[in-house]
Amino acid sequence: LAEALARGRRQRLPVALLYLDVDRFKSINDTHGHAAGDEVLRQFAGRLRRVVRMTDTVARFAGDEFVILLEGLRGEAEPERVAQKIIDSMGEPMVLGDGLQVTVSTSVGVAYCAPGRAPFGVTELLAHADKALYVAKRAGRNTYRFAQEAA
C-alpha cells in the first residue's frame, strides 16, 4: 500500500482503497456453521477477483473483511464503478456443500487519494476507507460510500 501511494504521487495518478466485508457474516456462521462460512469467504474472494482488473490487488484483511487496491485510475468515477460492480456481483446465490444456497451482500467504503490533494499515508487511507465502510453499513448495507477527505 505504501508503495502504491508512492507510485501514485510519482506518476500523478489517483489511487483508491476499497474496504469491504460480508454483510451479516456472523449469522451465516451461526446458522450454517464455520465450514459454510469459510466457503462463503472463498466464493466471495473469487467474485472480487473476477470483478477487478488483473493489476488490482485483492486481499483478505481480517475475518470477513477485504481490501482492494486500485492504482492508475483516471478519475473518481472508476472506483465508484468498481464498487457498484462488486455489489452487483454478490446478487447471485452462492451454492455451498450439500446444495445449500446463500445470498450475501457487501458494504464498501472507498478512500480516494488524488494528486494535488492532501496526501494520505497508509494509516490514514485505511482509516478513511474503514470509516466509509461503516457509513455504508449505517445507510442500510449493500451499498458503498466514499470517505470525505480533509483537504
C-alpha positions as CSV (number, residue, x, y, z in Angstrom):
1,L,0.0,0.0,0.0
2,A,2.8,2.4,0.8
3,E,4.5,1.6,-2.5
4,A,1.2,2.1,-4.4
5,L,0.8,5.5,-2.7
6,A,4.3,6.5,-3.6
7,R,3.8,5.3,-7.3
8,G,0.6,7.4,-7.4
9,R,2.3,10.5,-6.2
10,R,5.3,10.0,-8.6
11,Q,3.1,9.3,-11.6
12,R,0.5,11.9,-10.5
13,L,-2.3,9.3,-10.8
14,P,-5.1,8.6,-8.3
15,V,-5.1,5.6,-6.0
16,A,-8.2,4.2,-4.3
17,L,-8.6,1.7,-1.5
18,L,-11.9,-0.2,-1.1
19,Y,-12.6,-1.7,2.3
20,L,-15.4,-4.2,2.4
21,D,-16.9,-7.0,4.3
22,V,-19.7,-9.6,4.0
23,D,-22.9,-8.1,5.4
24,R,-24.2,-10.1,8.4
25,F,-21.5,-12.8,8.1
26,K,-21.8,-13.8,11.7
27,S,-25.3,-15.0,11.0
28,I,-24.0,-17.3,8.3
29,N,-21.5,-18.9,10.6
30,D,-24.1,-19.2,13.4
31,T,-26.8,-20.7,11.2
32,H,-24.8,-22.9,8.8
33,G,-21.5,-23.5,10.6
34,H,-17.9,-22.4,10.1
35,A,-17.3,-24.7,7.1
36,A,-20.1,-22.9,5.3
37,G,-18.7,-19.5,6.4
38,D,-15.3,-20.5,5.1
39,E,-16.8,-21.5,1.7
40,V,-18.7,-18.1,1.5
41,L,-15.4,-16.3,2.1
42,R,-13.7,-18.3,-0.7
43,Q,-16.5,-17.6,-3.2
44,F,-16.7,-14.0,-2.1
45,A,-13.0,-13.6,-2.8
46,G,-13.4,-15.3,-6.1
47,R,-16.1,-12.9,-7.1
48,L,-14.0,-9.9,-6.1
49,R,-11.1,-11.1,-8.2
50,R,-13.3,-11.6,-11.2
51,V,-14.7,-8.0,-10.9
52,V,-11.4,-6.1,-10.8
53,R,-8.6,-5.7,-13.3
54,M,-5.7,-8.2,-13.2
55,T,-3.4,-5.3,-12.0
56,D,-5.6,-4.6,-9.0
57,T,-4.8,-6.1,-5.6
58,V,-7.5,-8.0,-3.7
59,A,-6.6,-9.2,-0.2
60,R,-8.4,-10.6,2.8
61,F,-7.7,-8.2,5.6
62,A,-9.2,-9.9,8.6
63,G,-12.1,-12.2,9.3
64,D,-14.7,-11.3,6.7
65,E,-13.0,-8.0,5.8
66,F,-11.3,-7.5,2.4
67,V,-9.4,-4.6,0.8
68,I,-8.9,-3.8,-2.8
69,L,-6.2,-1.5,-4.0
70,L,-6.9,0.3,-7.3
71,E,-4.0,2.0,-9.0
72,G,-3.6,4.0,-12.2
73,L,-7.0,5.5,-12.1
74,R,-8.3,8.1,-14.5
75,G,-10.8,9.6,-12.1
76,E,-13.1,9.3,-9.1
77,A,-15.8,7.5,-11.3
78,E,-13.6,4.4,-11.6
79,P,-13.6,3.3,-8.0
80,E,-17.3,4.1,-7.9
81,R,-17.9,1.8,-10.9
82,V,-15.8,-1.0,-9.3
83,A,-17.7,-0.7,-6.0
84,Q,-21.1,-1.0,-7.8
85,K,-19.8,-4.0,-9.9
86,I,-18.8,-5.7,-6.6
87,I,-22.2,-5.1,-5.1
88,D,-23.9,-6.4,-8.2
89,S,-21.7,-9.5,-8.4
90,M,-22.9,-10.6,-5.0
91,G,-26.6,-10.8,-6.1
92,E,-26.3,-14.4,-7.4
93,P,-26.8,-17.1,-4.7
94,M,-23.7,-19.0,-3.6
95,V,-24.1,-22.8,-3.7
96,L,-22.3,-24.4,-0.7
97,G,-21.9,-28.0,0.2
98,D,-25.0,-30.2,0.1
99,G,-26.7,-27.8,-2.3
100,L,-27.2,-25.2,0.3
101,Q,-27.7,-21.8,-1.2
102,V,-27.0,-18.5,0.5
103,T,-27.2,-15.0,-0.9
104,V,-24.8,-12.4,0.6
105,S,-24.4,-8.7,0.2
106,T,-21.5,-6.4,0.9
107,S,-20.9,-2.9,2.1
108,V,-18.0,-1.0,0.6
109,G,-16.0,2.0,1.9
110,V,-13.9,3.9,-0.6
111,A,-11.0,6.1,0.1
112,Y,-9.7,8.1,-2.9
113,C,-6.3,9.7,-3.0
114,A,-5.8,12.1,-5.9
115,P,-2.8,14.2,-6.9
116,G,-3.0,17.8,-5.8
117,R,-5.0,16.9,-2.7
118,A,-3.6,16.4,0.8
119,P,-1.7,13.1,0.6
120,F,-2.8,10.1,2.6
121,G,-0.4,7.8,4.4
122,V,-1.2,4.1,4.8
123,T,-2.8,4.5,8.2
124,E,-4.9,7.4,7.1
125,L,-6.1,5.7,3.9
126,L,-7.1,2.6,5.8
127,A,-8.9,4.7,8.5
128,H,-10.8,6.7,5.9
129,A,-11.9,3.6,4.0
130,D,-12.9,1.8,7.2
131,K,-14.9,4.9,8.3
132,A,-16.7,5.0,4.9
133,L,-17.5,1.3,5.2
134,Y,-19.3,1.9,8.5
135,V,-21.2,4.8,6.9
136,A,-22.3,2.4,4.1
137,K,-23.5,-0.1,6.8
138,R,-25.5,2.6,8.6
139,A,-27.0,3.5,5.3
140,G,-28.6,0.1,5.1
141,R,-25.8,-2.2,3.8
142,N,-25.4,-3.5,0.3
143,T,-24.1,-0.1,-0.8
144,Y,-20.9,1.9,-1.0
145,R,-19.8,5.3,0.4
146,F,-16.8,7.5,-0.3
147,A,-14.7,8.8,2.5
148,Q,-14.8,12.6,3.0
149,E,-11.3,13.9,2.5
150,A,-10.0,16.5,4.9
151,A,-8.3,18.6,2.2
